[in-house]
Amino acid sequence: MITLTTYEWVPDFAVPLMRAFRVRWALEEAGLPYKVRTVALGPEQRSPEHLARQPFGQAPAIEEDGLVLFESGAIALYVAEKSERLLPRDRIGRERATAWVFAALNSIEIWIQQLASLDFFHANEEWTKNFRPGIEKQVRERLDQLEKVLDGKDYLEGEFTVGDLMMTDVLRILDHTGIVDAYSQLSAYKQRCQVRPAFQRAMQAQREGFKKAA
Ligand SMILES: N[C@@H](CCC(=O)N[C@@H](CS)C(=O)NCC(=O)O)C(=O)O
């Protein structure tokens, strides 16, 4: 059984966003039970035990049958391999779904995360005033492109895949801004993915997990 390592506590704003969520969601979609191990932010994060799981002292990480895996994208793909509900069995479908996981992380999240970092960690700091509009412009350009991809489609590629899971979770990082609401296709798509029962179960588990630890 997979053991998921997450934090025992995070600040309120991070509870729904912490990247262990995308792993929980993938596990729920795949119908796989899992155990949870928590580490504390601070010294425990930098302990040799945790760095052996996650070389950058971050979370999430997972372990199963002697495999220790870090990076939410790699973990999501590992879980997706176990279920046709996340990764189609045909070669083209698999490759396309995998490409969307990379696109979410490497073409979209890099910009969205910069914006979120400014808002969550540096709000009202003078130096961000000139910097933030340029980042928001980059975010909007990417979303414009994604909006076109989704025109007339329910999901990025036919049926829901791990690519949609990752894309939705990345878009959620913008929830505090309302930016996605301005895009009709994208916001309907995000909502379609978020009403999935597996999303709901994963969110409840994430919230409960932090509540128990608090
Ligand atoms: N690229 C990593 C990023 C992981 C990451 O940023 N984790 C955050 C929590 S969502 C974290 O551990 N933050 C604390 C830190 O960096 O010290 C992944 O996708 O797994």
Ligand as a Chemical Component Dictionary entry (heavy atoms), coordinates in Angstrom:
data_LIG
# 
_chem_comp.id                   LIG 
_chem_comp.type                 NON-POLYMER 
_chem_comp.pdbx_formal_charge   0 
_chem_comp.three_letter_code    LIG 
# 
loop_
_chem_comp_atom.comp_id 
_chem_comp_atom.atom_id 
_chem_comp_atom.alt_atom_id 
_chem_comp_atom.type_symbol 
_chem_comp_atom.charge 
_chem_comp_atom.model_Cartn_x 
_chem_comp_atom.model_Cartn_y 
_chem_comp_atom.model_Cartn_z 
_chem_comp_atom.pdbx_ordinal 
LIG N1  N1  N 0 7.872 20.478 -7.393 1  
LIG C1  C1  C 0 7.427 19.950 -6.129 2  
LIG C2  C2  C 0 7.017 21.121 -5.254 3  
LIG C3  C3  C 0 6.627 20.662 -3.880 4  
LIG C4  C4  C 0 6.294 21.853 -3.002 5  
LIG O1  O1  O 0 6.435 23.025 -3.387 6  
LIG N2  N2  N 0 5.819 21.543 -1.802 7  
LIG C5  C5  C 0 5.501 22.591 -0.877 8  
LIG C6  C6  C 0 4.159 22.338 -0.259 9  
LIG S1  S1  S 0 2.869 22.454 -1.460 10 
LIG C7  C7  C 0 6.516 22.566 0.257  11 
LIG O2  O2  O 0 6.974 21.517 0.647  12 
LIG N3  N3  N 0 6.826 23.755 0.786  13 
LIG C8  C8  C 0 7.700 23.901 1.890  14 
LIG C9  C9  C 0 9.116 24.187 1.476  15 
LIG O3  O3  O 0 9.406 24.322 0.286  16 
LIG O4  O4  O 0 9.933 24.317 2.399  17 
LIG C10 C10 C 0 6.243 18.984 -6.336 18 
LIG O5  O5  O 0 5.449 19.261 -7.239 19 
LIG O6  O6  O 0 6.118 17.992 -5.601 20 
# 
loop_
_chem_comp_bond.comp_id 
_chem_comp_bond.atom_id_1 
_chem_comp_bond.atom_id_2 
_chem_comp_bond.value_order 
_chem_comp_bond.pdbx_ordinal 
LIG N1  C1  SING 1  
LIG C1  C2  SING 2  
LIG C1  C10 SING 3  
LIG C2  C3  SING 4  
LIG C3  C4  SING 5  
LIG C4  O1  DOUB 6  
LIG C4  N2  SING 7  
LIG N2  C5  SING 8  
LIG C5  C6  SING 9  
LIG C5  C7  SING 10 
LIG C6  S1  SING 11 
LIG C7  O2  DOUB 12 
LIG C7  N3  SING 13 
LIG N3  C8  SING 14 
LIG C8  C9  SING 15 
LIG C9  O3  DOUB 16 
LIG C9  O4  SING 17 
LIG C10 O5  DOUB 18 
LIG C10 O6  SING 19 
# 
